[in-house]
Amino acid sequence: MRSTHLTLGSLALVAVVGVGSGLLPSAAATPGIATSPGDPRGCGQPEVPAQWGTVEHPAVTRTVPAVTRSEWRWERTVDTVERAYAREISAAVVVVRWTRTVDLLEIEHTRTVVDRPAEPGSPEEGHHETRVVAPAVVQTEWEFVQQQTGNTRWEDEGWNAGDNGKGWSPTGRTREVEVTPAVTEQVWVVDRAAVPARAEESHVETLWLPAGTTPPAGAAPTGATRVASSSTQELDLPVGESPAGTGWVPVASSQIGAAEEERVWLPDGVLPADGFLPTGETRPGAPRQEATTVTTPLPPAGEGWSPVPGSEVVVALAAAYEEVVEPAWVEDFVVVPAQPATAPCAQPGDGSEVLPVDEGVDPPSVVPALPEVPVAPAVLGETEVQPVTGAVVPAGEVAPATVVAPSGALPASGA
């Protein structure tokens, strides 16, 4: 706390609190009672010490608002790939052809050979997803308080309807107001494409068999016959079977039924069960949704991240605090200036003339203590002394002053 002494600029203050307040000797305030030429106080007056007063100026402070930032949770849609794996569930049908040369009657037989069995179809499978076309637009509003009524209201940042501390001031609190809601759309996502049904594929096979020969399974005689003299007979039998009779020689083997397999589609990176081998085929998989669980000011590494609607939070980086613009200080001023003792009065009988003294006027006495009183505004150097109001003074304005009763002695500053 600093101290300042008033000099000539405090004469107006002395005039206010001195004359008529009981703080100055009555002889100094009322001329015309002198008994000694050249001294208005009269002769025989004792020395009057200076009387000092003090003005205490409170500290001037300002509120530094809090520092905040916005954070969000983040989400994105990631495209995936599925790979095909297959395993054989039934082997291909392989037959061995037998031949021999005989002279005999042949009977015609026919049978239907299935090249590919019928396969049922399946419908398309998928699901609906909600995608954000445009995120919601939000706006930050600040709370303002009326210093006189205490009422509050929410306005844009920087709004202020008053000055000199008598209008609206920001409290530091904020809120987020949705200006435009988010725009979304429903999108159909195909999880598994439709598979059309396939009819059975087959062909009719004709066999000429020697009379008395048991035809293969599924073969039926047509009723046609022919005489084969020294002809070659042929018979197809599954591997491991031999035709009845003698003279048969195996010629070659052939595949008359394709192998059946089981196929699965798995996401890239997922291993299949035992027995499945990769086919090398790929297809787009179902998109995968990813989202963060904590809020951050920036999205994670990678592309496609967007804020989760409604996830914004305001994080305080620094709390609001009071900053001292000007520290409190004490100002000293002279209430009653010092006065020296006057010349002694002449004694009766020594030939000196004794001047009359007004009746009802007391000689100077000890100056009473100055009570604490409000001081009228007076320019003291570059400082303006204000009456005590008890109001908080904003930064850049003059603080209220308090006058403290004079101590009757020079302040400790030595001025």
Secondary structure in CASP SS format (residue, H / E / C, confidence):
PFRMAT SS
TARGET T0000
AUTHOR 0000-0000-0000
METHOD secondary structure of the structure
MODEL  1
M C 1.00
R E 1.00
S E 1.00
T E 1.00
H E 1.00
L C 1.00
T C 1.00
L H 1.00
G H 1.00
S H 1.00
L H 1.00
A H 1.00
L H 1.00
V H 1.00
A H 1.00
V H 1.00
V H 1.00
G C 1.00
V C 1.00
G C 1.00
S C 1.00
G C 1.00
L C 1.00
L C 1.00
P C 1.00
S H 1.00
A H 1.00
A H 1.00
A H 1.00
T C 1.00
P C 1.00
G C 1.00
I C 1.00
A C 1.00
T C 1.00
S E 1.00
P C 1.00
G C 1.00
D E 1.00
P C 1.00
R C 1.00
G C 1.00
C C 1.00
G C 1.00
Q C 1.00
P C 1.00
E C 1.00
V E 1.00
P C 1.00
A C 1.00
Q E 1.00
W E 1.00
G E 1.00
T E 1.00
V E 1.00
E E 1.00
H E 1.00
P C 1.00
A C 1.00
V E 1.00
T E 1.00
R E 1.00
T E 1.00
V E 1.00
P C 1.00
A C 1.00
V E 1.00
T E 1.00
R E 1.00
S E 1.00
E E 1.00
W E 1.00
R C 1.00
W E 1.00
E E 1.00
R E 1.00
T E 1.00
V E 1.00
D C 1.00
T C 1.00
V E 1.00
E E 1.00
R E 1.00
A E 1.00
Y E 1.00
A E 1.00
R E 1.00
E E 1.00
I E 1.00
S E 1.00
A C 1.00
A C 1.00
V E 1.00
V E 1.00
V E 1.00
V E 1.00
R E 1.00
W E 1.00
T E 1.00
R E 1.00
T E 1.00
V E 1.00
D E 1.00
L E 1.00
L E 1.00
E E 1.00
I E 1.00
E E 1.00
H E 1.00
T E 1.00
R E 1.00
T E 1.00
V E 1.00
V E 1.00
D E 1.00
R E 1.00
P C 1.00
A C 1.00
E E 1.00
P C 1.00
G C 1.00
S E 1.00
P C 1.00
E C 1.00
E E 1.00
G E 1.00
H E 1.00
H E 1.00
E E 1.00
T E 1.00
R E 1.00
V E 1.00
V E 1.00
A E 1.00
P C 1.00
A C 1.00
V E 1.00
V E 1.00
Q E 1.00
T E 1.00
E E 1.00
W E 1.00
E E 1.00
F E 1.00
V E 1.00
Q E 1.00
Q C 1.00
Q C 1.00
T C 1.00
G C 1.00
N C 1.00
T E 1.00
R E 1.00
W E 1.00
E E 1.00
D C 1.00
E C 1.00
G C 1.00
W C 1.00
N C 1.00
A C 1.00
G C 1.00
D C 1.00
N C 1.00
G C 1.00
K C 1.00
G C 1.00
W E 1.00
S E 1.00
P E 1.00
T E 1.00
G E 1.00
R E 1.00
T E 1.00
R E 1.00
E E 1.00
V E 1.00
E E 1.00
V E 1.00
T E 1.00
P C 1.00
A C 1.00
V E 1.00
T E 1.00
E E 1.00
Q E 1.00
V E 1.00
W E 1.00
V E 1.00
V E 1.00
D E 1.00
R E 1.00
A C 1.00
A C 1.00
V E 1.00
P C 1.00
A C 1.00
R E 1.00
A C 1.00
E C 1.00
E E 1.00
S E 1.00
H E 1.00
V E 1.00
E E 1.00
T E 1.00
L E 1.00
W E 1.00
L E 1.00
P E 1.00
A C 1.00
G C 1.00
T C 1.00
T C 1.00
P C 1.00
P C 1.00
A C 1.00
G C 1.00
A C 1.00
A E 1.00
P E 1.00
T E 1.00
G E 1.00
A E 1.00
T E 1.00
R E 1.00
V E 1.00
A E 1.00
S E 1.00
S E 1.00
S E 1.00
T E 1.00
Q E 1.00
E E 1.00
L E 1.00
D E 1.00
L E 1.00
P E 1.00
V C 1.00
G C 1.00
E C 1.00
S C 1.00
P C 1.00
A C 1.00
G C 1.00
T C 1.00
G C 1.00
W C 1.00
V E 1.00
P E 1.00
V E 1.00
A E 1.00
S E 1.00
S E 1.00
Q E 1.00
I E 1.00
G E 1.00
A C 1.00
A C 1.00
E E 1.00
E E 1.00
E E 1.00
R E 1.00
V E 1.00
W E 1.00
L E 1.00
P E 1.00
D C 1.00
G C 1.00
V C 1.00
L C 1.00
P C 1.00
A C 1.00
D C 1.00
G C 1.00
F C 1.00
L E 1.00
P E 1.00
T E 1.00
G E 1.00
E E 1.00
T E 1.00
R E 1.00
P E 1.00
G C 1.00
A C 1.00
P C 1.00
R E 1.00
Q E 1.00
E E 1.00
A E 1.00
T C 1.00
T C 1.00
V C 1.00
T C 1.00
T E 1.00
P C 1.00
L C 1.00
P C 1.00
P C 1.00
A C 1.00
G C 1.00
E C 1.00
G C 1.00
W C 1.00
S E 1.00
P E 1.00
V C 1.00
P C 1.00
G C 1.00
S C 1.00
E C 1.00
V E 1.00
V E 1.00
V E 1.00
A E 1.00
L E 1.00
A E 1.00
A C 1.00
A C 1.00
Y E 1.00
E E 1.00
E E 1.00
V E 1.00
V E 1.00
E E 1.00
P C 1.00
A C 1.00
W E 1.00
V E 1.00
E E 1.00
D E 1.00
F E 1.00
V E 1.00
V E 1.00
V E 1.00
P C 1.00
A C 1.00
Q E 1.00
P C 1.00
A C 1.00
T C 1.00
A C 1.00
P C 1.00
C C 1.00
A C 1.00
Q C 1.00
P C 1.00
G C 1.00
D C 1.00
G C 1.00
S C 1.00
E C 1.00
V C 1.00
L C 1.00
P C 1.00
V C 1.00
D C 1.00
E C 1.00
G C 1.00
V C 1.00
D C 1.00
P C 1.00
P C 1.00
S C 1.00
V C 1.00
V C 1.00
P C 1.00
A C 1.00
L C 1.00
P C 1.00
E C 1.00
V C 1.00
P C 1.00
V C 1.00
A C 1.00
P C 1.00
A C 1.00
V E 1.00
L E 1.00
G C 1.00
E C 1.00
T E 1.00
E E 1.00
V C 1.00
Q E 1.00
P C 1.00
V C 1.00
T C 1.00
G C 1.00
A C 1.00
V C 1.00
V C 1.00
P C 1.00
A C 1.00
G C 1.00
E C 1.00
V C 1.00
A C 1.00
P E 1.00
A C 1.00
T E 1.00
V E 1.00
V E 1.00
A C 1.00
P C 1.00
S C 1.00
G C 1.00
A C 1.00
L C 1.00
P C 1.00
A C 1.00
S C 1.00
G C 1.00
A C 1.00
END
